[in-house]
């Protein structure tokens, strides 16, 4: 399945952060500064969106210290991206409250 482009405003709305780096050669060729647009999901898993292609990938690294890429997964489209973010989100909806089911006898 071919990847679909995801627009910048959609990426930023999902909590991606933009880090602009100084690369005069890149800027001279492209007319704008080089930037890295990412969203950290865990200590070893992050999403990367490429400004030039508007495509997103998920990466797993061995450790934050080394940063060696162990695996990568192309994100197919915006819906797929939202599913991935939801899966790793700490703000998951709780669908069943076990506390209310446990009643103590007095």
C-alpha positions as CSV (number, residue, x, y, z in Angstrom):
1,X,0.0,0.0,0.0
2,X,1.4,3.4,-1.0
3,X,1.8,6.1,1.6
4,X,-0.4,9.2,1.4
5,X,1.0,12.6,2.1
6,X,0.0,14.2,5.4
7,X,-0.1,18.0,5.6
8,X,2.0,20.1,8.0
9,X,-1.0,21.6,9.9
10,X,-2.3,18.0,10.6
11,X,1.0,16.9,11.9
12,X,1.4,19.9,14.2
13,X,-2.2,19.5,15.5
14,X,-1.2,15.9,16.6
15,X,1.5,17.2,18.8
16,X,4.6,16.9,16.6
17,X,7.4,19.3,17.4
18,X,9.7,21.1,15.0
19,X,13.4,21.6,15.6
20,X,15.2,23.9,13.1
21,X,18.8,23.1,12.6
22,X,21.5,25.2,10.9
23,X,22.5,23.7,7.6
24,X,23.6,26.4,5.2
25,X,24.1,24.0,2.3
26,X,20.5,22.5,2.6
27,X,19.1,26.0,3.0
28,X,21.0,27.3,-0.1
29,X,19.6,24.4,-2.2
30,X,16.0,24.4,-0.9
31,X,15.5,28.0,0.1
32,X,14.4,27.2,3.6
33,X,16.2,25.9,6.8
34,X,16.4,22.2,7.5
35,X,14.1,21.1,10.3
36,X,13.3,17.8,12.1
37,X,9.6,17.3,12.8
38,X,9.0,14.4,15.3
39,X,6.7,13.1,18.0
40,X,8.1,10.9,20.8
41,X,5.9,8.0,21.7
42,X,8.1,6.1,24.1
43,X,11.8,6.2,25.1
44,X,12.7,4.1,22.1
45,X,9.8,4.8,19.6
46,X,9.2,8.0,17.7
47,X,7.4,9.3,14.7
48,X,9.3,11.4,12.0
49,X,7.6,13.5,9.4
50,X,9.6,14.7,6.4
51,X,8.9,18.2,5.3
52,X,10.0,17.6,1.7
53,X,7.9,14.5,1.1
54,X,5.1,15.0,3.6
55,X,5.5,11.3,4.5
56,X,5.6,10.0,8.0
57,X,7.5,7.0,9.5
58,X,7.7,5.3,12.9
59,X,11.1,4.4,14.2
60,X,12.3,2.1,17.0
61,X,15.8,2.7,18.3
62,X,17.9,0.5,20.6
63,X,18.3,3.2,23.3
64,X,18.1,7.0,23.6
65,X,21.9,7.1,24.2
66,X,22.9,5.2,21.0
67,X,20.0,6.0,18.7
68,X,20.6,3.1,16.4
69,X,17.5,2.3,14.3
70,X,16.3,-1.2,14.9
71,X,13.0,-1.0,12.9
72,X,10.9,1.4,10.9
73,X,7.3,1.4,9.7
74,X,5.9,3.7,7.0
75,X,2.7,5.4,8.2
76,X,0.1,4.8,5.4
77,X,-2.2,7.8,6.0
78,X,-3.6,10.3,8.6
79,X,-6.0,7.7,10.0
80,X,-3.1,5.2,10.5
81,X,-1.1,7.9,12.2
82,X,-3.9,8.7,14.6
83,X,-4.3,5.0,15.4
84,X,-0.6,4.7,16.2
85,X,-0.6,7.8,18.4
86,X,-3.7,6.6,20.2
87,X,-2.2,3.2,20.8
88,X,0.9,4.7,22.5
89,X,-1.0,7.5,24.3
90,X,-1.0,7.7,28.1
91,X,-4.4,9.4,27.9
92,X,-6.3,6.3,26.9
93,X,-10.0,6.2,27.6
94,X,-10.9,3.9,30.4
95,X,-13.9,1.8,29.3
96,X,-14.5,-0.1,32.5
97,X,-14.0,1.0,36.0
98,X,-13.0,-2.0,38.1
99,X,-13.0,0.1,41.3
100,X,-16.8,0.5,41.1
101,X,-17.3,-3.2,40.8
102,X,-15.4,-4.0,44.0
103,X,-17.5,-3.3,47.0
104,X,-16.3,-4.0,50.5
105,X,-18.6,-5.4,53.1
106,X,-19.0,-3.3,56.3
